[in-house]
Amino acid sequence: MQRSNRLMVLFIKLKIMKRILPVLACIIIVQLTQAQVQKGSLFLGGSIGITKSNGEGGNGDKSNVFNWNISPQIGKAIDQNKVVGLQFSLGGNTNENTYAGGSTGKNEGKQLGVGLFYRQYFPIYKKWMFYGQANANLNFFNSSSSAQGIKNQQSKVTSGALTASLGITYQVSKRLWLEAGLSNLAGIEYSHQKSETLSSAGVVTSTFKNNSVSANFNLNGSNNFAFGFRWIIPAKG
């Protein structure tokens, strides 16, 4: 009787294992096929961000805004799915206004930056991954404004900032990854500004200097939406 009971228990266990093993095998296969950035891999790439908008007021005023940014990066995976590295940025912005009375105004600027970044990937499913990135950047801005085609103000700003961004990436091949994300979701920034007012002859008539500290948590839709790619060179061995 006892032997019969033992055989029955063994039979039940074998049936349970027969059902569990395929499930475990599927889980292991999915984990193995998920995109991963292996420790020691070289991380190359960049992103391009563009924001464009057109507006018209009820009084006939019109505005055109265009912002762009290019940000190349180079880094190394210090652990699986964890990357640190250097990044550079180059960008510009233009804001043109045409008023109902026929007058025009224009603001434009250029930006150059250098910084450090830390990025961590979180596998979602197979070749899809979510990422979060922290940045420490030093930026230099030059901007100017004009009315009726004549420059009336120019400004220089030097700033240091800590920012965070989020995005999603897809592994096209073993080395090529495509991504899309939102930058400047949160940050803190210190800046020094020097602005000069110009006469119609281009002579400086007044100078303004300012130091400021600001913090933001930005979910209002004004973030730069960026497309990018990453070229992952796996570590040898």
C-alpha positions as CSV (number, residue, x, y, z in Angstrom):
1,M,0.0,0.0,0.0
2,Q,2.8,2.4,1.0
3,R,4.7,1.5,-2.2
4,S,1.6,2.2,-4.2
5,N,1.2,5.6,-2.6
6,R,4.8,6.5,-3.2
7,L,4.4,5.6,-6.9
8,M,1.3,7.7,-7.1
9,V,3.1,10.7,-5.6
10,L,6.0,10.3,-7.9
11,F,3.6,10.0,-10.9
12,I,1.9,13.3,-9.9
13,K,5.3,15.1,-9.5
14,L,6.4,13.9,-12.9
15,K,3.2,15.3,-14.4
16,I,3.7,18.6,-12.7
17,M,7.3,18.9,-13.8
18,K,6.3,18.0,-17.3
19,R,4.1,21.1,-17.4
20,I,6.5,23.4,-15.5
21,L,9.6,22.6,-17.6
22,P,8.3,24.0,-20.9
23,V,7.3,27.2,-19.1
24,L,10.7,27.6,-17.5
25,A,12.3,26.9,-20.9
26,C,10.3,29.7,-22.5
27,I,11.2,32.1,-19.8
28,I,14.9,31.3,-20.2
29,I,14.7,31.6,-23.9
30,V,13.0,35.0,-23.7
31,Q,15.6,36.2,-21.2
32,L,18.4,35.1,-23.5
33,T,16.9,36.7,-26.5
34,Q,16.3,40.1,-24.8
35,A,18.5,42.9,-25.9
36,Q,21.4,43.5,-23.5
37,V,24.4,45.8,-23.4
38,Q,27.2,43.7,-22.1
39,K,29.9,45.0,-19.8
40,G,32.9,46.4,-21.6
41,S,31.0,47.2,-24.8
42,L,31.8,50.4,-26.6
43,F,28.9,52.8,-27.0
44,L,28.8,55.2,-30.0
45,G,26.0,57.3,-31.4
46,G,24.0,60.4,-31.2
47,S,20.6,62.0,-31.5
48,I,18.9,64.7,-33.5
49,G,16.2,66.8,-31.9
50,I,13.8,69.1,-33.8
51,T,11.0,71.3,-32.6
52,K,8.9,73.4,-35.1
53,S,5.7,75.4,-34.5
54,N,3.7,78.1,-36.3
55,G,1.2,80.3,-34.6
56,E,-1.3,83.1,-35.4
57,G,-3.0,85.4,-33.0
58,G,-6.5,86.8,-33.2
59,N,-5.1,90.2,-34.1
60,G,-3.2,88.9,-37.1
61,D,0.3,88.5,-35.4
62,K,2.2,85.5,-36.7
63,S,5.1,83.5,-35.3
64,N,7.4,80.8,-36.6
65,V,9.6,78.8,-34.2
66,F,12.3,76.3,-35.1
67,N,14.8,74.6,-32.7
68,W,17.3,71.9,-33.5
69,N,20.0,70.0,-31.7
70,I,22.6,67.4,-32.5
71,S,24.2,65.4,-29.7
72,P,27.0,62.8,-30.4
73,Q,28.0,60.5,-27.6
74,I,30.8,58.0,-26.8
75,G,30.8,55.7,-23.8
76,K,31.5,52.4,-22.3
77,A,29.4,49.8,-20.5
78,I,30.7,49.6,-16.9
79,D,28.3,46.8,-16.2
80,Q,25.4,45.0,-18.0
81,N,23.0,47.7,-19.4
82,K,24.9,50.5,-17.6
83,V,26.8,53.0,-19.6
84,V,28.9,56.1,-18.8
85,G,30.6,58.4,-21.3
86,L,31.1,61.8,-22.9
87,Q,28.6,63.8,-24.9
88,F,28.7,66.9,-27.0
89,S,25.9,69.1,-28.3
90,L,25.4,71.7,-31.0
91,G,22.1,73.5,-31.5
92,G,20.3,76.5,-32.7
93,N,16.9,78.3,-32.5
94,T,15.0,80.8,-34.5
95,N,11.8,82.7,-33.5
96,E,10.4,85.0,-36.2
97,N,7.4,87.3,-35.6
98,T,5.4,89.3,-38.1
99,Y,3.0,91.8,-36.5
100,A,-0.4,93.0,-37.8
101,G,1.0,96.5,-38.4
102,G,3.7,95.1,-40.8
103,S,6.7,95.3,-38.5
104,T,8.9,92.2,-37.9
105,G,11.1,90.8,-35.1
106,K,13.5,88.0,-34.9
107,N,15.3,86.1,-32.1
108,E,18.0,83.6,-32.9
109,G,20.7,81.7,-31.0
110,K,23.4,79.1,-31.1
111,Q,24.5,76.6,-28.5
112,L,27.6,74.5,-27.9
113,G,27.9,72.0,-25.0
114,V,30.1,69.3,-23.5
115,G,29.2,66.9,-20.7
116,L,29.1,63.5,-19.0
117,F,26.3,61.0,-19.0
118,Y,25.1,57.9,-17.2
119,R,22.5,55.7,-18.9
120,Q,20.8,52.5,-17.7
121,Y,18.7,50.2,-19.9
122,F,15.7,48.2,-18.7
123,P,14.7,45.2,-20.9
124,I,11.0,45.3,-21.8
125,Y,10.4,42.5,-24.3
126,K,12.8,40.8,-26.7
127,K,14.5,43.6,-28.7
128,W,12.7,46.5,-26.9
129,M,14.3,48.3,-24.0
130,F,13.4,51.4,-21.9
131,Y,16.2,53.7,-20.7
132,G,16.8,56.5,-18.3
133,Q,19.7,58.9,-18.5
134,A,21.3,61.5,-16.2
135,N,23.5,64.3,-17.7
136,A,26.0,66.8,-16.3
137,N,26.6,69.5,-19.0
138,L,28.4,72.7,-19.5
139,N,26.8,74.9,-22.2
140,F,27.6,78.1,-24.0
141,F,24.9,80.2,-25.7
142,N,25.1,83.2,-28.0
143,S,21.8,84.9,-29.0
144,S,20.6,88.1,-30.6
145,S,17.4,89.9,-31.4
146,S,16.5,92.3,-34.2
147,A,13.6,94.5,-35.3
148,Q,13.0,95.3,-39.0
149,G,16.2,93.5,-39.8
150,I,18.4,95.7,-37.5
151,K,20.1,94.0,-34.5
152,N,19.2,95.7,-31.2
153,Q,20.4,93.2,-28.6
154,Q,23.0,90.4,-28.1
155,S,23.6,88.1,-25.2
156,K,26.0,85.4,-24.0
157,V,25.1,82.8,-21.4
158,T,27.4,80.2,-19.7
159,S,25.5,77.5,-17.8
160,G,26.1,74.3,-15.9
161,A,23.2,71.8,-15.6
162,L,22.1,68.5,-14.3
163,T,19.3,67.0,-16.3
164,A,17.4,63.7,-16.8
165,S,15.8,62.2,-19.9
166,L,13.8,59.1,-20.7
167,G,13.2,57.0,-23.9
168,I,12.8,53.7,-25.6
169,T,15.1,51.8,-27.9
170,Y,14.9,49.0,-30.4
171,Q,17.7,46.6,-31.4
172,V,17.7,46.5,-35.2
173,S,20.8,44.3,-35.2
174,K,23.5,43.1,-32.9
175,R,25.2,46.5,-33.2
176,L,22.7,49.0,-34.4
177,W,20.0,50.3,-32.0
178,L,17.4,53.0,-32.8
179,E,15.8,55.1,-30.1
180,A,13.3,57.9,-29.4
181,G,13.0,59.9,-26.2
182,L,12.2,63.1,-24.4
183,S,15.0,65.3,-23.0
184,N,15.0,67.8,-20.1
185,L,12.2,66.1,-18.1
186,A,13.8,67.3,-14.9
187,G,16.9,69.4,-14.1
188,I,18.7,72.0,-12.1
189,E,20.8,74.7,-13.7
190,Y,23.1,77.6,-12.8
191,S,23.8,80.3,-15.4
192,H,25.7,83.5,-15.9
193,Q,24.3,86.0,-18.5
194,K,25.7,89.1,-20.1
195,S,23.3,91.1,-22.4
196,E,24.1,94.2,-24.4
197,T,21.6,96.7,-26.0
198,L,22.7,98.1,-29.3
199,S,21.8,101.3,-31.1
200,S,20.8,101.3,-34.8
201,A,24.4,102.0,-35.6
202,G,25.5,98.8,-33.7
203,V,27.0,100.7,-30.7
204,V,26.5,99.2,-27.3
205,T,24.3,101.6,-25.2
206,S,23.8,99.5,-22.1
207,T,25.0,96.2,-20.5
208,F,23.1,93.9,-18.2
209,K,24.6,91.0,-16.1
210,N,22.7,88.3,-14.2
211,N,23.4,85.1,-12.3
212,S,20.6,82.6,-11.7
213,V,19.7,79.2,-10.4
214,S,16.7,77.3,-11.6
215,A,15.0,73.9,-11.3
216,N,12.3,72.3,-13.3
217,F,10.2,69.2,-13.7
218,N,8.8,69.4,-17.2
219,L,5.8,67.3,-18.3
220,N,4.0,70.1,-20.2
221,G,4.8,68.9,-23.7
222,S,7.6,71.4,-24.4
223,N,10.4,68.8,-24.1
224,N,12.5,68.3,-27.2
225,F,11.5,65.0,-28.9
226,A,14.7,63.4,-30.2
227,F,15.4,60.5,-32.6
228,G,18.8,58.8,-32.3
229,F,20.9,55.7,-32.9
230,R,23.5,53.8,-31.0
231,W,26.3,51.7,-32.4
232,I,27.2,49.0,-29.8
233,I,30.6,47.3,-30.3
234,P,30.6,44.2,-28.0
235,A,33.4,43.6,-25.7
236,K,35.9,41.0,-26.9
237,G,35.4,37.6,-25.3
